[in-house]
Amino acid sequence: MERAATIAQQAALIKQLSTQCELLLARVEGLERRLGKDSSNSSKPPSSDPPFARPAPKRSSRTSSGRRRGKQDGAPGSTLRLVEDPDETVRHEPAACCGCGADLTGVPGFDERRYQVFDAPAPPPRPHVTEHRIVAKTCTGCGTTTADGVPARARGRAQYGPRLAARAAWLLCAHHLPVRRAAGVLATLLGGQVSTGFVASVRSRAARLLEAAFLPRVRELIAAAPVAHADETIARAGGANVYLHVACTEYLTALHTGDRTKETIDAGGIWPAFDGVLVRDGYNGYTHLDHVLHAWCGAHLLRDPRSVHDGDPAGQLWAKAMADTLLAAKDAAEQARTAGFDALPAYELARVRNRYLGALAHGRTHNTGRRGPLADEASKLIRRFERYEDMILRFATNLAVPFSNNLAERDQRPVKVQQRTSGGGWRTLQGLTDFAIVQSYLSTVGKWGRDKLDALVQLFTTGAWLPPALTPAAEV
């Protein structure tokens, strides 16, 4: 009896230890997979990747374009050309013969070669100053005194003009310099000994000018677009985390700040009136927009199958098949778009759907009955691809829809750059809000191919430049 009891106890202990071992192995597997997550296989931003452990090139979802590096054949060159009206000409004439040493003074030259050096001009001792003298005259007939009106740009006794203010805003918002460094650049290059207070106030002045006409115009145009992009990112302002939201098209950008709720998403003044296709990532905050068609960013989608496949390359082969299907559909859509088609041929679209459904069927079969963190994640991913098939393949069924949401991610990137250069964030929420407004203007101006500095000069002189239409092609 004692021997039987001992054997039973040992068997129970072995079973308990085996169960604990399985749990620990699953936990280690989960921790290793979490440690191995980076921007290529999760939603983590590239800035969070370790600096000395960047993802290997083979992990990228990008495919080779087939072009060699450097300048392409037929591309216009950028060689520096001689100008016919140099600002300064220096003649270099030989003083003596290099053969016999005879004096060559006064001997006419028979050949002359030109070499030009393009360099920065010397900074002025001070900014260009324009004095406005308001002359008053008394009428000899009635004795009334009349004086001409003071120009709008000269309301005070002494102030900085629109071109200097535009350059300050340009350095702050287009080149992401901190306030003190921007003031130093203005002093060095323009001779303007401006205060940091003036430089800091320029961004707010620009934002107030843009709120009047530019923002309503851009919001109206984006709301009327057939396809638009949305995204959000975290910024640091006033010692707290704030979300910056972007709504954009190929030629328009509108940024606003707030939390991550649907009320804040709608507060941008665009999505409640939008009725086209919204390209976005998987964040559920946009699901209340049930009056629009949604398209899931393919670049985001590729990361999760890659993560599952990396955890078990042999067992989770369906995940690689799904990623390959999306990339093949992306290439087919790009080729059809280049060829001028409005939609993929029916046989091509059927092939994409068959591969898509085949990958899901393989994934369901392999993961049925399996347990563990990887199997749970794979099953969750399979359910996502089943439920949102139309949303995921929107780029293949509508060629006006791009594969990824990279356009929105590019439009919000300046916020991250500014945050890094300015010590990790903005001192106040209003400062971030003003930056978002000005960046909306600069991004839109750049998309239209206009010079950002000229657009800022116009803003401080006559008013904001307004996009005339949704796209240059639609401009009347």
VOVEX-7019 format. One record per residue (C-alpha): residue in three letters; x, y, z. Coordinates in Angstrom, 3 decimals. Example, Ala and Ser with C-alpha at 12.3 -4.5 7.8 and 13.67 -1.06 7.14 Angstrom:
BEGIN
ALA/12.300/-4.500/7.800
SER/13.670/-1.060/7.140
This chain:
BEGIN
MET/0.000/0.000/0.000
GLU/2.733/2.401/0.903
ARG/4.572/1.585/-2.318
ALA/1.384/2.187/-4.377
ALA/0.778/5.458/-2.560
THR/4.332/6.542/-3.243
ILE/3.989/5.748/-6.962
ALA/0.701/7.690/-7.121
GLN/2.292/10.674/-5.395
GLN/5.214/10.597/-7.796
ALA/2.890/10.421/-10.773
ALA/0.879/13.375/-9.423
LEU/4.068/15.321/-8.813
ILE/5.328/14.546/-12.323
LYS/2.017/15.694/-13.804
GLN/2.120/18.890/-11.719
LEU/5.693/19.618/-12.740
SER/4.883/18.923/-16.397
THR/1.979/21.346/-16.241
GLN/4.159/23.992/-14.605
CYS/6.850/23.359/-17.196
GLU/4.365/23.866/-20.029
LEU/3.112/27.081/-18.454
LEU/6.652/28.361/-17.957
LEU/7.641/27.454/-21.508
ALA/4.587/29.290/-22.836
ARG/5.445/32.277/-20.656
VAL/9.059/32.300/-21.851
GLU/7.852/32.053/-25.439
GLY/5.523/35.002/-24.895
LEU/8.250/37.089/-23.258
GLU/10.724/36.286/-26.017
ARG/8.201/37.275/-28.661
ARG/7.428/40.487/-26.796
LEU/11.143/41.248/-26.542
GLY/11.529/40.593/-30.271
LYS/8.814/43.041/-31.317
ASP/9.939/46.103/-33.246
SER/8.487/48.479/-35.810
SER/8.555/45.786/-38.511
ASN/6.311/43.267/-36.739
SER/4.129/45.387/-34.442
SER/2.535/48.805/-34.126
LYS/5.584/50.177/-32.301
PRO/7.005/53.288/-33.996
PRO/10.449/53.136/-35.686
SER/11.771/55.589/-33.095
SER/11.374/52.894/-30.435
ASP/13.697/50.439/-32.207
PRO/17.050/49.911/-30.411
PRO/19.723/52.034/-32.136
PHE/22.152/49.124/-32.489
ALA/19.630/46.451/-33.392
ARG/17.725/47.725/-36.382
PRO/15.513/45.213/-38.192
ALA/17.415/43.230/-40.808
PRO/16.837/44.338/-44.416
LYS/15.125/41.042/-45.216
ARG/12.342/41.920/-42.745
SER/11.229/44.939/-44.750
SER/7.999/44.628/-46.718
ARG/9.405/46.847/-49.433
THR/10.312/45.266/-52.723
SER/13.101/46.285/-55.074
SER/12.156/48.719/-57.828
GLY/14.821/47.276/-60.093
ARG/16.542/50.646/-60.489
ARG/20.200/51.163/-59.719
ARG/21.276/53.573/-57.004
GLY/21.970/57.225/-57.706
LYS/20.879/59.372/-60.626
GLN/18.661/57.581/-63.136
ASP/19.131/57.722/-66.891
GLY/17.189/60.601/-68.384
ALA/16.733/62.424/-65.078
PRO/17.575/66.150/-65.258
GLY/20.970/67.059/-63.849
SER/21.709/69.643/-61.188
THR/25.147/70.834/-62.296
LEU/26.006/74.358/-61.167
ARG/25.946/76.713/-64.161
LEU/27.876/79.913/-64.774
VAL/25.890/83.150/-64.566
GLU/26.335/86.122/-66.903
ASP/26.046/88.825/-64.218
PRO/28.374/87.966/-61.314
ASP/28.254/90.288/-58.319
GLU/32.027/90.636/-58.272
THR/34.727/90.019/-60.874
VAL/38.390/89.557/-59.943
ARG/40.971/89.493/-62.742
HIS/44.075/87.378/-62.301
GLU/46.815/88.515/-64.746
PRO/50.389/87.195/-64.812
ALA/52.972/89.800/-63.727
ALA/56.013/88.234/-65.389
CYS/56.795/85.676/-68.078
CYS/57.225/82.171/-66.695
GLY/59.846/81.500/-69.414
CYS/62.255/84.426/-69.346
GLY/60.897/86.511/-66.489
ALA/60.090/89.557/-68.668
ASP/57.564/92.078/-67.334
LEU/54.079/91.454/-68.789
THR/52.461/94.657/-67.511
GLY/50.424/96.249/-70.284
VAL/50.716/93.227/-72.583
PRO/47.252/92.410/-73.961
GLY/45.837/88.975/-73.154
PHE/44.803/86.582/-75.893
ASP/42.759/84.094/-73.844
GLU/40.557/84.363/-70.798
ARG/38.833/81.572/-68.866
ARG/35.988/82.050/-66.377
TYR/35.684/80.389/-62.963
GLN/32.853/81.275/-60.604
VAL/32.464/80.627/-56.879
PHE/28.939/80.705/-55.426
ASP/29.021/81.662/-51.773
ALA/26.792/83.090/-49.066
PRO/26.709/86.910/-48.864
ALA/28.051/88.656/-45.810
PRO/25.329/89.207/-43.191
PRO/24.022/92.767/-42.987
PRO/24.807/94.842/-39.908
ARG/21.077/95.152/-39.293
PRO/17.786/94.242/-41.013
HIS/16.517/96.335/-43.890
VAL/14.729/99.286/-42.266
THR/11.897/101.165/-43.985
GLU/10.784/104.410/-42.384
HIS/7.222/105.562/-43.009
ARG/6.793/109.323/-42.606
ILE/3.200/110.389/-42.226
VAL/2.946/113.932/-43.560
ALA/0.136/116.213/-42.347
LYS/-1.051/119.171/-44.430
THR/-3.407/122.022/-43.647
CYS/-5.860/123.119/-46.306
THR/-5.366/126.792/-47.230
GLY/-9.073/127.107/-47.995
CYS/-10.868/125.680/-44.949
GLY/-7.986/125.179/-42.542
THR/-8.611/121.432/-42.095
THR/-5.540/119.355/-41.313
THR/-5.239/116.070/-43.248
ALA/-2.713/113.270/-42.725
ASP/-2.220/110.118/-44.764
GLY/-3.098/106.808/-43.119
VAL/-0.492/104.707/-41.345
PRO/0.283/101.423/-43.216
ALA/-1.006/98.305/-41.500
ARG/2.503/96.926/-41.076
ALA/3.698/100.076/-39.275
ARG/1.108/100.555/-36.556
GLY/3.739/100.878/-33.812
ARG/6.627/103.278/-33.611
ALA/9.060/100.461/-34.380
GLN/8.337/96.833/-35.188
TYR/9.622/93.915/-37.200
GLY/8.176/93.481/-40.675
PRO/6.408/90.532/-42.328
ARG/9.480/89.122/-44.060
LEU/11.441/88.850/-40.811
ALA/8.410/87.404/-39.013
ALA/7.983/84.894/-41.851
ARG/11.590/83.780/-41.512
ALA/11.178/83.310/-37.781
ALA/8.092/81.130/-38.329
TRP/9.926/79.297/-41.121
LEU/12.816/78.401/-38.804
LEU/10.485/77.364/-35.981
CYS/7.916/75.303/-37.867
ALA/9.500/74.314/-41.181
HIS/12.998/73.575/-39.847
HIS/11.987/72.663/-36.284
LEU/14.512/74.851/-34.464
PRO/14.011/75.695/-30.788
VAL/13.134/79.318/-30.092
ARG/16.574/80.386/-28.835
ARG/18.422/78.778/-31.734
ALA/16.023/80.343/-34.240
ALA/16.714/83.765/-32.729
GLY/20.453/83.104/-33.060
VAL/20.130/82.153/-36.728
LEU/18.174/85.343/-37.462
ALA/20.857/87.418/-35.754
THR/23.703/85.690/-37.593
LEU/22.242/85.631/-41.097
LEU/20.009/88.718/-41.148
GLY/21.514/90.974/-38.522
GLY/18.206/90.985/-36.658
GLN/18.841/91.019/-32.914
VAL/15.379/89.689/-32.121
SER/14.332/88.533/-28.685
THR/13.266/84.988/-27.910
GLY/9.883/86.426/-26.916
PHE/9.353/87.799/-30.413
VAL/10.320/84.498/-32.012
ALA/8.034/82.556/-29.684
SER/5.107/84.872/-30.444
VAL/5.441/84.480/-34.221
ARG/4.033/80.954/-34.230
SER/0.938/82.092/-32.329
ARG/0.455/85.066/-34.693
ALA/0.659/82.780/-37.699
ALA/-1.832/80.344/-36.174
ARG/-4.387/83.081/-35.503
LEU/-4.115/84.294/-39.100
LEU/-4.608/80.751/-40.426
GLU/-7.670/80.055/-38.297
ALA/-9.663/82.712/-40.104
ALA/-9.681/81.417/-43.688
PHE/-7.137/78.651/-44.305
LEU/-8.361/75.981/-41.878
PRO/-12.048/76.256/-42.907
ARG/-11.027/76.010/-46.568
VAL/-8.848/72.939/-46.071
ARG/-11.461/71.190/-43.941
GLU/-14.106/71.848/-46.564
LEU/-11.939/70.412/-49.345
ILE/-10.873/67.281/-47.423
ALA/-14.501/66.577/-46.482
ALA/-15.373/66.603/-50.190
ALA/-12.511/64.274/-51.210
PRO/-13.297/60.787/-52.556
VAL/-10.392/59.318/-50.522
ALA/-8.786/60.741/-47.371
HIS/-6.380/59.537/-44.680
ALA/-6.552/59.708/-40.886
ASP/-4.043/58.934/-38.149
GLU/-3.054/60.011/-34.665
THR/0.124/60.143/-32.619
ILE/1.178/61.081/-29.103
ALA/2.885/64.385/-28.383
ARG/4.067/65.862/-25.101
ALA/2.653/69.250/-24.079
GLY/2.252/70.934/-20.715
GLY/3.792/67.955/-18.957
ALA/1.140/65.531/-20.228
ASN/0.571/63.280/-23.215
VAL/-1.694/64.714/-25.900
TYR/-2.888/63.198/-29.151
LEU/-2.286/64.943/-32.437
HIS/-4.794/63.992/-35.147
VAL/-4.165/64.307/-38.859
ALA/-6.647/64.355/-41.731
CYS/-5.095/64.613/-45.161
THR/-5.150/63.944/-48.877
GLU/-2.369/64.024/-51.446
TYR/-2.572/67.838/-51.580
LEU/-4.113/68.873/-48.247
THR/-3.277/68.536/-44.541
ALA/-5.242/69.437/-41.393
LEU/-3.906/68.766/-37.890
HIS/-5.600/69.247/-34.544
THR/-4.952/68.226/-30.923
GLY/-6.950/66.573/-28.157
ASP/-7.509/63.156/-26.630
ARG/-8.236/59.926/-28.521
THR/-12.019/59.833/-28.203
LYS/-14.484/59.878/-31.066
GLU/-15.621/63.346/-29.923
THR/-12.094/64.696/-30.478
ILE/-11.831/62.885/-33.815
ASP/-15.043/64.597/-34.937
ALA/-13.930/67.945/-33.469
GLY/-11.498/68.326/-36.357
GLY/-14.525/69.360/-38.399
ILE/-13.936/66.937/-41.290
TRP/-15.099/63.360/-40.721
PRO/-18.775/64.036/-39.823
ALA/-19.182/65.652/-43.274
PHE/-16.960/63.159/-45.129
ASP/-18.619/60.473/-47.264
GLY/-15.724/58.930/-49.214
VAL/-13.197/56.197/-48.379
LEU/-11.275/56.679/-45.123
VAL/-7.813/55.078/-45.074
ARG/-6.682/54.364/-41.513
ASP/-5.066/51.839/-39.196
GLY/-6.905/49.426/-36.913
TYR/-7.770/51.896/-34.145
ASN/-11.429/51.454/-33.158
GLY/-11.941/55.151/-32.531
TYR/-13.046/55.574/-36.154
THR/-15.677/52.828/-36.161
HIS/-18.437/55.291/-35.244
LEU/-18.035/56.782/-38.730
ASP/-20.484/54.268/-40.193
HIS/-21.504/56.552/-43.068
VAL/-18.140/56.141/-44.836
LEU/-16.232/53.232/-46.353
HIS/-13.115/52.220/-44.429
ALA/-9.796/50.960/-45.783
TRP/-7.240/49.299/-43.490
CYS/-3.611/50.359/-43.960
GLY/-1.741/47.475/-45.598
ALA/1.596/48.488/-44.080
HIS/0.131/48.045/-40.591
LEU/-1.529/44.766/-41.513
LEU/1.722/43.196/-42.701
ARG/3.364/43.570/-39.292
ASP/1.069/41.203/-37.399
PRO/1.375/38.227/-39.793
ARG/5.127/38.765/-39.749
SER/5.132/38.618/-35.954
VAL/3.118/35.365/-35.929
HIS/5.258/33.778/-38.636
ASP/8.499/34.730/-36.866
GLY/7.267/32.932/-33.736
ASP/6.836/29.618/-35.590
PRO/7.987/29.794/-39.244
ALA/7.144/26.164/-39.995
GLY/3.851/25.989/-38.128
GLN/2.401/29.403/-38.985
LEU/3.062/29.289/-42.701
TRP/-0.382/30.723/-43.376
ALA/0.759/34.090/-41.998
LYS/3.510/34.358/-44.603
ALA/1.034/33.284/-47.292
MET/-1.324/36.071/-46.208
ALA/1.468/38.672/-46.266
ASP/2.554/37.471/-49.721
THR/-1.053/37.701/-50.920
LEU/-1.367/41.317/-49.795
LEU/1.941/42.281/-51.406
ALA/1.008/40.539/-54.673
ALA/-2.341/42.345/-54.679
LYS/-0.529/45.634/-54.028
ASP/1.739/45.075/-57.050
ALA/-1.227/44.125/-59.244
ALA/-3.139/47.246/-58.160
GLU/-0.158/49.489/-58.891
GLN/0.307/47.971/-62.343
ALA/-3.383/48.355/-63.156
ARG/-3.351/51.942/-61.930
THR/-0.291/52.727/-64.043
ALA/-2.005/51.209/-67.061
GLY/-4.949/53.567/-66.562
PHE/-7.508/51.039/-65.286
ASP/-10.160/52.008/-62.728
ALA/-10.343/48.505/-61.267
LEU/-8.483/45.216/-61.284
PRO/-9.580/42.728/-63.938
ALA/-12.164/40.307/-62.563
TYR/-9.875/37.289/-62.906
GLU/-7.083/39.089/-61.005
LEU/-9.408/40.103/-58.184
ALA/-10.759/36.540/-57.985
ARG/-7.195/35.230/-57.730
VAL/-6.458/37.624/-54.849
ARG/-9.593/36.572/-52.949
ASN/-8.891/32.869/-53.483
ARG/-5.368/33.220/-52.103
TYR/-6.697/35.314/-49.228
LEU/-9.351/32.763/-48.257
GLY/-6.911/29.878/-48.781
ALA/-4.423/31.386/-46.327
LEU/-7.193/31.809/-43.747
ALA/-8.383/28.221/-44.211
HIS/-4.862/26.924/-43.696
GLY/-4.474/29.082/-40.587
ARG/-7.746/27.848/-39.062
THR/-6.831/24.229/-39.723
HIS/-3.381/24.504/-38.200
ASN/-4.437/26.436/-35.085
THR/-7.578/24.458/-34.214
GLY/-7.120/22.871/-30.806
ARG/-3.759/24.509/-30.165
ARG/-3.109/26.471/-26.984
GLY/-0.517/29.045/-26.021
PRO/0.214/32.738/-26.571
LEU/1.277/32.286/-30.205
ALA/-1.744/30.152/-31.111
ASP/-4.058/32.630/-29.358
GLU/-2.521/35.539/-31.269
ALA/-2.770/33.623/-34.552
SER/-6.449/32.808/-33.947
LYS/-7.184/36.423/-33.090
LEU/-5.438/37.544/-36.283
ILE/-7.374/35.015/-38.368
ARG/-10.668/36.326/-36.977
ARG/-9.599/39.871/-37.839
PHE/-8.843/38.979/-41.453
GLU/-12.155/37.108/-41.712
ARG/-14.235/39.927/-40.258
TYR/-12.639/42.832/-42.124
GLU/-11.973/41.246/-45.517
ASP/-13.714/44.014/-47.502
MET/-11.981/46.740/-45.508
ILE/-8.570/45.081/-45.892
LEU/-8.922/44.506/-49.653
ARG/-10.394/47.932/-50.358
PHE/-7.204/48.956/-52.178
ALA/-7.722/46.065/-54.624
THR/-11.432/46.651/-55.252
ASN/-11.045/50.442/-55.619
LEU/-7.850/51.582/-57.317
ALA/-8.342/55.142/-56.062
VAL/-7.492/53.806/-52.593
PRO/-3.767/53.429/-51.816
PHE/-2.325/50.338/-50.169
SER/-0.982/52.084/-47.075
ASN/-1.652/55.042/-44.807
ASN/1.900/56.320/-45.161
LEU/0.656/59.713/-46.365
ALA/-0.884/60.458/-42.953
GLU/2.161/59.125/-41.122
ARG/4.439/61.426/-43.116
ASP/2.225/64.411/-42.351
GLN/2.466/63.854/-38.591
ARG/6.212/63.144/-38.566
PRO/7.243/66.854/-38.184
VAL/5.618/66.828/-34.751
LYS/8.039/64.115/-33.614
VAL/10.995/65.968/-35.118
GLN/10.012/69.228/-33.406
GLN/9.494/67.411/-30.108
ARG/13.005/65.958/-30.198
THR/14.701/69.242/-31.066
SER/12.768/71.191/-28.438
GLY/13.685/69.181/-25.379
GLY/10.978/66.549/-25.459
GLY/7.790/68.544/-25.807
TRP/5.940/71.845/-25.712
ARG/5.619/73.879/-22.554
THR/1.907/74.474/-23.115
LEU/-0.901/72.759/-24.968
GLN/-1.558/76.020/-26.815
GLY/1.987/75.916/-28.183
LEU/1.386/72.442/-29.648
THR/-1.987/73.536/-31.018
ASP/-0.426/76.535/-32.750
PHE/2.352/74.367/-34.183
ALA/-0.255/71.931/-35.560
ILE/-2.105/74.765/-37.300
VAL/1.028/76.252/-38.867
GLN/2.265/72.796/-39.867
SER/-1.065/72.176/-41.610
TYR/-0.371/75.272/-43.724
LEU/3.254/74.401/-44.484
SER/2.414/70.801/-45.382
THR/-0.379/71.853/-47.738
VAL/1.782/74.522/-49.339
GLY/4.581/72.013/-49.892
LYS/2.211/69.475/-51.446
TRP/1.169/72.082/-53.999
GLY/4.817/72.691/-54.896
ARG/4.901/76.232/-53.546
ASP/7.783/77.731/-51.588
LYS/7.030/77.611/-47.861
LEU/8.903/80.797/-47.026
ASP/7.075/82.742/-49.732
ALA/3.781/81.390/-48.390
LEU/4.657/82.608/-44.887
VAL/5.599/86.048/-46.215
GLN/2.220/86.179/-47.935
LEU/0.528/85.110/-44.694
PHE/2.039/88.001/-42.729
THR/1.555/90.489/-45.593
THR/-1.774/90.033/-47.365
GLY/-3.185/86.856/-45.816
ALA/-2.915/83.100/-46.109
TRP/-2.537/81.319/-49.417
LEU/-5.624/79.172/-49.987
PRO/-5.674/75.950/-52.008
PRO/-7.882/76.682/-55.024
ALA/-9.214/73.137/-55.352
LEU/-8.950/69.578/-54.093
THR/-6.121/68.838/-56.544
PRO/-4.196/70.872/-59.124
ALA/-5.984/68.909/-61.853
ALA/-9.351/70.099/-60.491
GLU/-8.247/73.737/-60.400
VAL/-10.375/75.916/-62.672
